[in-house]
């Protein structure tokens, strides 16, 4: 990038005063309203966390301690901060709360500043009259969200029965969900500070990409410049990591003040690409302004990319395909929930670790679910850096909302405008979505069709208008799921596939799901064994103990786990076996689903399983538990979301191998197919070359099983449901005694998969015979007979685990400093 000046004016120099920011984070004091004694508190923080830190309440996640926190919901609390200010000689004096959860009254030196009633808003109070030189006392009275909801409900009479949580703009999951505890956080959950300056401010900065080609990107840089006089100079510097482009934009005046809206051409742009498709290149745009007595700057880190959702009629209905920089992208990933039920415990390192795990699992998209929060800046920055696309819900989930009342709509408008302006410069965000499942609920749960209100006023009118004004660069989707004649249609839009698991159907039925984009589907499993034992007392480590049931938040969740174990592999011998079997079934179910969806590319254009992470230690749909321990599904995700995926199917008496590619150019590959029986005898081997199309799917192998010399002609009967009864289904014995392994080699990288002809419970499984040794920071496993699942028990997460293993191959796995306890075969954990 060459350095140029657009404008004949000279480059600016500055020696001006900058704004002063005084942090009010750190030590505060708090008490329950009506009590006399104050206790030490921390901000950012919350009542629950302060009481835990003081030792007045135990860890809510251990055993059944969650119930000890319920009483806090009905109480009010007072937080106080004393601070000194040396200089108050500024024209503008503001007190800023980045986030208060949720309803509060704010006082400075006994001056009433105002009220807060939205967890998702930044609040700014003018303290010109209240702030004084020297000692100041800031007081925040936090009011019970339960009482506030009842107050609003009594004022605004409605014929609809809105749930209590709908009245308050607060994270909905905190009221309890089918994977999370009920902990209604109350507190100052984000930073607080004083902002002092003399009138010069840069606001609403927006770097908007207008067009992109390989040779040229055209962007518009917009910003409001608040100033009591016309700024004497405004500048833009654009840094791409190696060189700088400097621009002096025109400054315009409107009735609202001064602003810039500069069109800039960037030659040979470095584009932002999703993980697996190229580098997620980032640019820094620095906007500077100066007046006669002040200097200000704002930095925006963003990426240059275009995004659209391709919606075109075809033989299956209407497509729903993300296109980035003109290329179709198959979305691979998961749904994201808040990573803690006590949010102020989260730190930047938590986000770095989790998003790195997302990238390492070959994912390229996360959906920020509408019952949580608009995430911390850390989340979006890490997604930007790692090429993780974000489907961003607005914070409405599984409920009707009182948008028949203007007070509610006006409150949300402020929230939407703030959050859109805050987030719109992040290239990772590729779609705004109005809510989670509410439009589906209108149709199928509450049976009210397509109402004018109950949330629809916001989803269908308010949000499209605000987004058209503030961010026309991204698509907007009314709800998730949404599309077609039915909100949860298979023929258009996105779909939540919950008839499997929630509807008790066998996971083989994922193969019948031909949705255009699957934004939710999932299967439960226990957390990592170490996590379960840390939070479940030893005496309660039984499958149906009251404590365990408190750590399984879905109604009949444990019953489903047992149903799917019994129907797939068998029942566990003990508590440890229960944990491992649940994880095996989870990863097998999602493996089958993702293989089907990816083989269906681009009829199906995305697979986001529910869910990536947990907010506490729980049996849930996650692949990473609360302590960031990897479950079996996480390891499987690396394989099923890899750039190349070999998929094995048994269709119409034929064994078939398909190759799925996300590479944006054709490739050549080599395939090795072997079939073994469980005694370790190789029954079949085939090597072949394959031409892999760009960004597509190819059938690489197809052969009738009867021609592969593996059948014995001996028959076994397995139970199969036909019409009204379970009868015996005749199957050749060899198919129940064998396992298929396939290895695809592309550019000297091996991509593996395995396949069995029946559910494990119907197979003639035998324990794997294997040896292992530890060398340096590796474990080397050498199987003599096949295994469907070998588990490395260690005190830390190792590089790979829950592996299928074929004879003739050594599996060398990095230990990451872990100490290995043992390696065990899943087969030996089942009551057979």
N, C-alpha and C positions, 0 to 999 in steps of 0.2 A: 504494500500500500504506500503510495507516495504522499508526502505531506503537502497539502495545498491550503490556500485560503480562499473561501468563497466570500467575496466582499473586498473592497479595496482599502478598508480601514486597517490601521496597524493592529498587530496583536497586542493584547492588553497586558498590563502589569498591575499588581495590586499591593497596596499596603493599607489595608482597611481592617477595622475591628470585625471579628466574627461573632456570631451568636454564642451565647453562653448556655450550656445545658448543665443543670445541677441534678444529679441522680438522688432520688429519695428511696432507692432500694436499700435493702439491708435490714438492720434491726428496727423493729417497731415494738409496740406493746399492744395487748388486746385483752378484752374481757367479755364475758357474756353480759348483755344489757340487763340491768337490774342488780348485778353483782358489784361488789366494791373492789375486789382484788384484780390487779392487772398481772398478766404473764408475758413473758418474752415471746415475740413473734418474728417471722421473717417475711419479707416481701421481695420478689414474688413468692406467693405462698397461698395457703388456705387454712381455714380453721382446723380441718381434719389433720393436715400435716403438722400444724403447730402443736396440737394436742398429742400426736404421736411422738414428736420430738421431745416434748416435755415429760413423756412417760405417763401421761394421764389417760391415754387410750392405747391399746395394744395394736399390733399390726393387723389391719382389717382383713388381710388376705390369708392369715393363718387360721386353720380349722374353720370355725363358724363365727369368728370375731366380727364379720361384716355386720351382724345384727346390732352390735354395740354402738354403731354409728347412726342408726336410724333416728334417734332422738334429736340429733343436731338439726335436722330439717326444720323443726318447728321453732327454733330459737333465733334470736337476733344477737349480733355481736358488734362490738365497737373496736376499731383499730386506730391507734394514735401514733403519730410520728412528730418528734420535736427536731427542729433543724435550724441552723443559722444561715443567714444570707448577708454577705459583706457589702454588696453593692446592689441597690435597687433602682439605679438611675438609668432605666431603659424605657423606651416608649411602648414596647409590647412585653407584657408579662403573662405567661400562660402556665397553668398547671395541667399536665398531661398524664392521663391514665391509659396505658396501652390496652388494658383489659381488666374489667371488674366483673366478678361472677357472683351475683348478677344485679340484684336490686339493692341500691344503696343511696344514702344521703351524704353529701360531702361538705365539710366545713373547714375553713381556714381562719384561724384566730377568731373563732365564733361567728364568722361571716358565713351564711349559708350560700354555697356556690351552686348547688343544683342536685339533681337526682340522676341515677343511672338505672337502666332497665334492660340492657342488652349486652350479653356476654361477648358478642362478636363485634362490638364497636370500640373505637378509640374515642375517649372523651377528652375534650379540651375546655378548660374553664379560665375565663379572664380573671386574673387575680390582681389587677392594677390597684384596686382599692383595698384589698385584704392583705397583700404581702407587705411586710415591713422589714426594715434593716434590723439585723440582729436576730433574736430568737422568734421562731414561728411555731405554731402548733397546728398540725393537720389532723383532722378527725374524719374517719369514714365509718358510718353506721351501716352495717350489712344486715339487710332484712330477710326474713325467712322466705324462700321462694314458694313454699307451700302456702303460707298465709297470703302472699301477694297474689298468687293465682286465684285463691278463693275470693279475695277482694275484687279482682277484675271480673270474675265470674258473676259476682253479685251486682256489680255496676252495669255490666253489659249483658242484659238479659237476652237469651237466644233460645230458639226452639230446637237447636242442635245440642247434643251432649258432647261437648269438646272434652277430651281428656285433660287432666290437670296440666300436663307438661306442655300442651299446645299454647297455653296462654303466655308463657314466658319464653323469651328468646335466649334459650340456654341449651347447652348440649343435651340432646335427648337421651343418649345412652346412660347418662348419670342417674336417670330414674330406674335403671335396671333394664337389661336386655337378655336375650336368650344365649348370651355368651359373657355377660358382664354383671357385676354386683350393683346393688343400689347404694351409691354413695353420692349424695347431692352436694357436690363441692360448693363451698361458700368462701369467697376470699378475693383478694387482689392478686389475680393469677398471672399478671404480666407487669412489666416495669412501670414505675412512676417517676416523673421528673419535672423540674421547672425548666421552662424555655424562655430565655430573656434575650431580646434583641431590639433593634431600632426601626423595625418595620419592613426590612428586606427579607423576603422568603421565596424559595422556589418550591412550587407545589404541583401536584397532578402530572408529574413528568411521565411521558409516554413515548416510547420508541416503537413506531408502527411500520411494519414492513409492507410496502405497497406492491412490489414485484421483485422476482428473483430469476436470474438466469446464471449460467456458469460464469459469464463475463461481467455481470452487473447486478447489484442489488440497489433498489431505490427505497429509501426509508424516509419517514417524516418524524422529526423530533419536536414534540410539543411539550410546553411547560408554561404554567402560570408564574408570573413574577410579581409578587406583591411588594409594593414599594410606595412610600409617600411621595416620591418624585419619580420621574422616568429614570430607569437604570442607566448609568453612564456607559456601561459596557456589559455585554453578555457574550459568552463564548461556549463553544462545544468542542470537546476533544474526544476523539474516537480511537481507542487502543485495541488492537487485535491480538496482542500478545507479543508482537515484535516491532510494530511501527505505529505511528500516531498520525491521524488526520485532524487538522485544526480548522474550525469553521467559525466565522463571526456572523450569526444570524440576524435577520431583521427583527426588530422589536415592535410589536403592534400594540395599540391601545383599544380597549373595548370598555363598555359600561362597567365591567367587572374588574378592570385593572389592566395590567400589561401582560403580554404573552408572546411566546415564540412558536412558530409552526414551520420549521425549516425543512425543505426538501433536500436530501443529501444523496449523492451517488457514491457507491462504494464499489470500486473495481475489483474483479476477481475475488468475490466474497468467499469467506470460509463459512460453510453452512452448518447449521445445527441438525444433527441426525439422531434418530432413536438408537438405542443400544443394539448393536449387531448390524447396523446398516451404514455406519460411518462414524466419524468423530462428532461429538456434540460441541462444536466450536462456540466459543463465547466472545463477545465484545464488551468493552467497558465504555460507556458514554458518560463523560463528565460535563455537567452543565454548570457554568460559573456565572455569577452576576455581581456587579458592584454598584453602589450608590456613592454619594458624596462622603458618607461616613461608615460604610459597612461593606463587607464582602461575604458572599454565600456560595456554597457549591453543593451539588447533589450528584451522586454517582448511580448509574443504572447499569447493571450487568445483565445482558440479554443475549439472545442468539438470533441469527437470521434464518428464518424458515417460513414456509407457507403451510397451511393446513386446511383441509376440507374433508367432509364426509361425502363419499360418492353414494348418491341415492339414485339408482337407475332401475327402471323396470326390466325384469328378465323373466325367464320361464318359471322361476321359483317364487316370484313376488317382486320385492324391491331390495336392492343391495344396501348394505350399511358398512362401507369400507373406508377406513382412514387412509388419507393420502397426504404424505409429507414430501414437500419439495417435488411434487409431481410423480412420486412413486407410491404404489400401493403397499401398505404395511399391514401384515397380520399381527393383531394385538395379542401379546402373550403376557400374562401376568396375573394379578390378584387384586382383591379389594383390601383397602387400608382402613383400619379403625384407629382411634386414639391409642397410643402405646402405653397408656397408664390411666387408671381411674382417678388418680391424684396427679393432675397434669403438671403442677410446678416441680415435680420430681424429675421431669424430663430435661435432659441437657443436650447440647449440640452433639456430643459424642454418641448419644443414643441414636440420633438420626443418621449420623455418618455410618455407624455400624449397620443399621438396618438397611439403608439404601445400598450400601456396598453388597450386602447379602442379596438384595433384589437383583442387582447387576450381575453378580456372580452366578445367580440361578438362571441367567439368560432371559430374564424378563425384560419387557420394554414398556409396560404400562401398569400403572396403579390407578385404581378408582378410589378417590376420597369420598367415602360413604356419607350420605346426608344426615345421619344421626349422630355424628361426632362433632368435630370442630373444623373451621378453616384453619389449616395447620400452621404451626410456627414457621417463620421464615426459613429456619434451618432445613425443614423438609423440602421446600421448593428449590432452595439453592442446591441441595444435594441431588435432587432430580434433574435440575439443569445440567449440573456437572457430569452426571452419569448417563445422560441420554434416556431418562425414564419419562415417558409420556404420562400425563396426569389427566384423568377424567375427573372433573371437579364438580361435585354436587353442591347445590345450595343446601343449607341446613334445615331440611324438613324430611321427616321419615315416618312412614307407617301410621299416619294419623290424619284426621281432619283438623284444619286450622281456621281461626276466627277472622278471616279476611273480609267478612261482611262488615267489619268495623274499621273505620278509617284510622283509628289510633294504631291498630296493629299493622296496617299497610304502611303508614307513614314511618313507623319504627323500622319495619323491614327495608323500606326504601333507603334509609340512611345506612343500614347494614350493607345492603347490596352495593351501593355507590362506594362505600369505604372499601369493601373487600375487592371489588372489581378494580378500582384504582390501585390498590395495594398489590394485586397479583398479576395484573395484565402484562407486565413486562417479562414475566417468566416464560421462556419458550417451551418449557415442559408442559404447560397447560395447553391441551389441544381441544378441549370441549368443556362448555358450561352445561350443567344439567339442573333442571328445576327442583327435583326432589327424588327421594327414594320410595318407590312403590305406591305412592298415593293415588296416582291415576289408575293403576291396576286395582287398588283398593276401592275406588269409587265404583268400579264395575262389579267386582267379584266378592268383595268383603262387606261393603256397606250398601250395595245394591241401589245406588243413587245415580247411575248413569254418568253424565258429563255435566256436573253442576256449575252454576255461575260462580259460586263462592266456595267455601270450605278449603281454600288453598288455590283453587283454579284461577281466581282473579289474579293472584301473584304469578302463577306458572305460565299463564297464557296471555296475560296483558302487561302486567307491571315489569316483569323481567325482560321480555323481548324489547320493550321500549327503552329500558335503561341500558341494555347491552348494545342496542343499535346506536345509542349516543356515545357510550363510554368505551366499547370494545367490539367494533364490527369485524375484527380480524379472525374470530373463532366461531365455529358452529355452536348453536344453542339447541339443546334437546329438552323437550318439555318435562320428561320424567324418565326414570329408569325402573322398570322397562316401559317402553313406549313405541308404538308403531303398528300399522296395519289396522284391520277392522277391530281387533281386540288389543287392548294395551299390552298384553303379554303374547303377542303374535309370534309365530314361527316364520312368517312370511315377510316381515318388514321390521325395521327398527332393531332394538335390542330385546333380549329375553332373559328372564330369570328362570332357570330350570330347577324347580324344587319338587316336582312330582317324584323324583328320585331323592332319597333320604327323607325329606319332610313328609312325602307321600308314601313312604315305606316300600316303594317299588325297587326291584333289584337293579343294581347299577349297570347290568347289561343293557338296560333300556336307554342309556346314554346314546347307544348306536342308532336309536330311532329319532334322535333330536337333530333336526336340520335347521336350527335357528340361524338367522343371518349374522347375529353377533350375540354371544352368550356372556352377559356382564355379571351374572351370578350363577354359580352351581357349586355344590360343595358336599363334603362328607366329614363327619366328626372323627376325632381321635383324642386320646388322652395327651396331656403335655408330656414332655420328656420325663423319663422315670425319675431322675434326680429332682426335678422340679416338683413332681407329685409327692415325693417322699419328704421334701422340705416343708411343704405346706399342709400335708395331711398327716396328722399324728399316727404313730405306728399302730395304735389300737384300732384306728379307723380305716386302715388300709385293707378294706374288703370292698367288694364290688358294689354292694347296696347299702353301705353305711350312711347314716344321716349326713356326716361330714362330706363324704364324696358326693352325695346328691346335692349338697349346697355348692359344690364346685362343678356342677353340670346344670346349666341354667335353662336348658330347653326342656319343656314338658315332654316326658317319655323319651328323653335323650338316651339314658342308659339302656332302656328297653330296646331302642333302635340299635345301639351298639351290639347288644347281645344277639339281636335278630340277624344282623349282617354277619357277625362272626359265625353264628351257627349255620347260616345259609351259604357261607363262602369257604371257611376253612375248618371250623369246629370251635369248641369252647376252650377257654384258657384253664391251665392247671392251677394258677395262683394269681396274686395281684400283679406281680411283675409281668407275667404272661399276658394278663389282661391289657396292660399298657402297650406291650409290643404288638399283640394281635390287632388291637384297635388301630395302631399306626400302619400296620401292614395293609389292612383292609382299606384304610383311607387312601393310601398312596396307590393301591391297585385300582380303586374306583376312579380316581382323578386321572391316572395314567390312561385307562381305557377311554375316558371322555375326551381328553386332550388329543389323543391319537386320532380319534374319530373326527373331532373338529378340525384338526390340522389337515387330515387327509381330505376333508371336505372344502379345502381352500379354493376360491374365495366365495363359494356359496355361503359358508360360515367364514367370517372375517375377523373373529376375535374370540378369545377364551380367557376370561378373568375369573379364576376360581375364588370362592368365598372360603377363607379369608387369609390374608398373609400373616397377621400378627395378633397378639392378645393384649388386653389391658389389665389382666391379672392372671394368676395361675388357675387354669380351668381346663376341663374337657371341652373342646370346641372344634371348629372347622379350620383352625389355623395350621400353617406349616412351620411357623416359628413361634415358640411359646413366649410367655411373659418375660422370662429371664434370657431371652434370645437364644435358647437352645433349639437346635434343629430337630424337627420331627422327621420321620421317614419321608413324608411328602416333600419336604424341602430338598432332600437329596434327589428324589425322583424328578423334581421340577427342573433340575439342571439337565437331566437327560431329555425329558419330553419337550422342553423349550429350547433345546439346542438349535443352532442354525440349520443343521441337517438332521432329519429324524427318519430312521428306517422303521416302518410299521409292518407287522406280520398279521395276516388275517387268514382265517379258514372259512372259505366261502364256496358253497356248492361242491363240496368234495375236493376243492383245490386249496393248496397252500400258496398264499400270495405274499409278496413283499413289495411294499410301496416305499418310495423315497420322497420325502417332503423337503423342499428347499426354500429358505428365505434369502438366499444369495441373489443379488441383483444382476448376475450374469450366469451363463451356462457353465456347468462344471462336469468334469469326468470323475467317476468314482469306481471303486472296486467293492464288491460284496462277497462276503463269506457266509454261507448258511450251513449250520450243522444241526443234526438232531441226535440227541443222546437219550438212552434210557437212564433210569435213576440208579442203576447199578454201575454206571460209568462206561457203558459200551456205546461207542459211536455207531449210529445206525445209518447216517447219511451225511454227505458233505458236497457242497456245490460252491464253486467260485465263478464269478462272472463280472464283466464290466458293465457299467451303466452310464448313459448320457443323461445328466440331470439338467432339466430345463431351469431357466432363471425364474425365481419367485413362483414356483409351481410344484406340481406333483406328477410323478411318473410311476407306472406299474413296472417294476424291474424284474419280477419273477412270478411265474404262475405255473404250477404243476399239479396234476391230479395226485393225491396221496397214494392211490392204488398203484401208481407207476413209480413210486419212490422206494419200493422194496423195504418198507418198514412195517407193513401190516402182518399180523400173525395169523389172521383167520380164526382167532379165538375170541369169543364174545363175552363181554361183561354187561350187566344191566345196571344202569344208574337211575335213581328216582327222577322222574320228570312229570310236571303237572300238565295234564291234557284234559281239557274241558272241565269235568267236575271231579276228577280224581288224580291221585299220583300213581303213575304206573311205571314199569320198568322200560327204559329206553336202551336199545341194543347198541353197544359201541365196541369197536375192535379194541382188544386189550392193549395193544401196543400204543394206541393214542392216549391211554390213561397211564402209561408207564414211561412216557417220553416228554422231552422238553426241547423246544426249538431256540437256538441262539442265532442271532444275525449281527454281523459287524459290517459297517459301511466305512470305507476309507476314502476321505477326500483331503487332498493336500497333506497327506501323511498323518491326518488326525483320525482317530477311530471313534465312531458313534455306534453304541451298542444297544441292543434290545433283546427281549426274550418273549416267548409265547408258549402257553400251554393250551391243550385242546379242550380242557374242561376246567371248571372251578377246582381249586385245590382240594376241597372236601371230597371230590369224586376221583381224584388222582390216586395212583398207587405210590404215594410219596414215601421216600426213605430218608433217614437222616444223612446229611452230607458227610462224607469222609474227607477231611482236609487237615492240612498242617499250616502252622503259621510261626513266624519268627519276627523279632523286633531287631531292626538294624538302623542305627542312628535315629533319625526322627521319622522312621517309616515302619509300618507293619506290612509284611509280605505274606499273603495268603495263597496257598497252593491247594486247590481242590482236586481230589481224585474222582469224586462223583459230583453230579450237578447239585446245585442248591437254588431254590427259589428266593431265599432270603437269609443271608448271614449277617449277624448283628455284632458290631464291635462295641463292647461295653467299656467305657473309658470315663475319666473324670472331667474331660473337656470334649468338645466336638471335634471330630477328626474330619479330614478332607472329604471322605466319601463313606457311606454307611448304608445299611440295609441293602446289601448288594446281591444281585443274582450272580451266580458263579458257574462257569463251565470248566470242565477238565481241560488240561493242556495249557492253561493260561495261569500266569502268576498275577495276582492283584497287588500292586504296590501303592499303598495309601499313606499319604503324609499324616502324621499324628498331631501336628501343630502344638507340640509340647505336651500332649496328653499322656497319661499313664494308663495303659490298658489293663483292665481287670480280667476280661476273658472275651473269647469270640464264641458265639452260640448260634445254633441253627433254629430258626423259627419253628420248624417241624416238631422239635422236641418240646415245645411249649404247649402243644395241643393235646387235649384229651382225645385219644384215638380209639 
